[in-house]
């Protein structure tokens, strides 16, 4: 076989793989049959046994949940085509470093958790920046120090006891994309983390597109919370 023919066949194979990746499994109650991040093809029948339930995202961003028995192709209800969306979701779901819940988490995905080492947080267009801490850390008052690393400006505010949420201080304007150092001080200890905030644009065609944008900004915990709601 000539080198030229091998090259042509490799291109065809690559195209076929890309074309086949037009939906991805994001939820499944049988991960042996349908693991999270598994890529499927809308032109091939999906064989789902009885009582097995899966949720898929198509390359249009639309979401569909199917419970077996089911044995036919799953068709995308929308005409939008964005192959990168499916591949990005698949790669994210397959990562071993995917976020796993430890202890209490905020029920609102747009709250900024100061209790974790996660650096990147995304803020929805209609939301202001609200800081959050778990109940175990809110039993006593604490002092919050926020430093804007680029300008060196520091703001010091009190975080009252039994209060889990705290508004971002108005005398320190949020500069999206910049780095802040957050320090929470109590009588017994203190914690420090770096924080970068990103503001979501308006006008995503689907919730899946919003999630993929957030994956690109590293907002891991929030992505997992939003995926669980799709």
N, C-alpha and C positions, 0 to 999 in steps of 0.2 A: 504494500500500500504506500502510495506516495505521500510525502510530507504535506503537499498541498491538499490532498484528499482528507488526511487526518485533521488538518486545520479546519476545513470546512465542516466536517462532522462534529468537531468540538464546539463550533459556533452554533450549529443546529441543536446540539444537546443543551447548551447553555440557554438558548431561546426557549426550548421546551420546558426546562426547569422553571424559568422565570414565568412563563405563561401558566404553568400549573399552580403557582403560588398565588392564588387569587382569593383565598380566605384562610383564616387562622383560628384555631380553637383557643378561647380565652377562659372558659369554664368547662368542667367535666366532673361527673360523679363516678367515672371509671377512668382513672388516669393511665391504666395499663393499655386500654384500647385507644383512648384519645387523651394524650398528654397535653398540658398547656403549652402553647407555642407550636403545636402540630399544624403543618400546612396541608391544605386540601384543595382539590380542583373542582370547580363548579360544573365541569363537563363529565365528571365521573361519579357514579352512584356511591353514596355514603351508606354503609351498612351499619345501622345502629340497633343493637339488640334491645329487647324489651327492658324497660325500667332504666335504661341508660339515657342520661340527659346531657346534652352538650350545648354550649353557646359559641357561636362563631361570629367573627367580624369579617365582612367582605372588603374588597379593595375600594369600594365606594365609601366605606366608613359605616355602612348600615350594619345592624346587629340582628341576629336571629337565633332563637332557642328552639331546639327540637328534642323530643323525647321518643325513644324507640317503643315498639318496633318501627323501623323506617329504613327503606332501601330504594333510594332514588337520588338523583343529583340535587344539591342545594343551590338554588338560583338567587343571584343578587337582585333585590327588588329595585335598586337604583341604577341609573345609567352612568354615574360618575365613575371614573377609572383612575386610581392612584396606587399602583403596584407597590410603591415604597412604603405605604402605610402598613400593609400586611407584613412585609419583611421586617419592618422596625418593631412591630408588636411581637412577632415570633422571636426575634433575637432577644428582646427584653424579657419575655416570659421564660426563655430557656436559660437565662443567666443563673448561675449558682448564687450570685450575690444579691438576688432579688430580696426586697425588704420583707422581713417577717415581723409580725406584731410581737412586741414584748411589753407586757403590762398594759396600762391604760393609754388609749390614744384619743385624740379629739374627735368627736363625732362629725364636726364640720371640717372637710378637707382643706379649707382655705385658712385655717388657723395655723400660726407659725409656732411649732413646738420648740421651746428653748431647752427642753430636757434631753434631747438627742444630739448625736454628733452629726446628723444630717445637715449639710451646709446650704443646699439650694432649695428654695421655696418659691412657688408660683402663686401669684395673687390674681384672682378673677377681676375683670374690669369693674364690676359693680361693688367690689369690696375694698374697705380700707385695711391696712395692715394691723392685725390683732395678734398679740403674743399670747401663748398658752402654756400652762404647766399642769401636771397631773395633780389629783387630789392629795396625794401623799406629800407633795411639796408645797401645798397651799395652806398647811395648818398654822403656819406662822408668817409674820411679815418678813419681807426681804427687800434688799436694795438692788436695783437694776442699773447697770452701767452700760451705755451703748456708745461705742466709738466708731466714727466714720474714718476708716483707715486712710483714705486719700487726703482728707483735709486735716485730720487729727482732732476734729471737734468731738467733745465728750459730753453726754447728757446723763445726769444722775436723777433717778426717780424712785419713789417708794412703791413697792408692790404690797398692798394691804393683805392681811391674813384672810384666809377663807375666800379668796378671790382667784379664780383660775385664769380668767382673761384679763388682758391689760392692753389698752390702746397704745399704739406707737406714739411716742411723744411728739406733740405738734411743733416744738421748737427745734426739731431735727428733721428736716424734710427728707423724704425717702428718695434716694437716687437709685433707680432700678439698674441692676447690673454691677453696682459698686459693692465692695466688701465692707462689712461691719463686724466689729468684735462685740459680742454680747457676754456680759458677766453678771451672774446672779449670786448675790452674797446673802448668806444667812448668819445667824450667830455661831453655828457649828461648822459650816463649810461654804465653799463657793464653787461655781462651775463656769467654765468659759467655752464659748464656741464661736466659730466664724460663720457669718451668714451673708448669703447673696440672694437678693430678691429679684424676681422677674415678673413683669406685668403681662398678662395674656392679651393678645390682640382681640379685636372684635370681629366677628364674621366667619367663624369656622363653619363649614358646611354640615358637619356632624360632630357628636361628642367624641367619636373615635379620633377625628383629626385633632381635636383639642388635646387628647391624651398623648398622641404622638408628638405634638409640639412640646409638651411638658417633658416627655422622655428626653428630648434633645437638650433640655435645660437642666436635667439631673434632678427633677422634683420627684424622687422615687416613692416616698411614702404616699404622697398625694396621688400619684399615678395608680398605685395599688388600690387606694380607697375608691377612686373613680372607676377603675376596671371592675371592682367588685359590684358596682351598681349598674353596669351595662347589661 
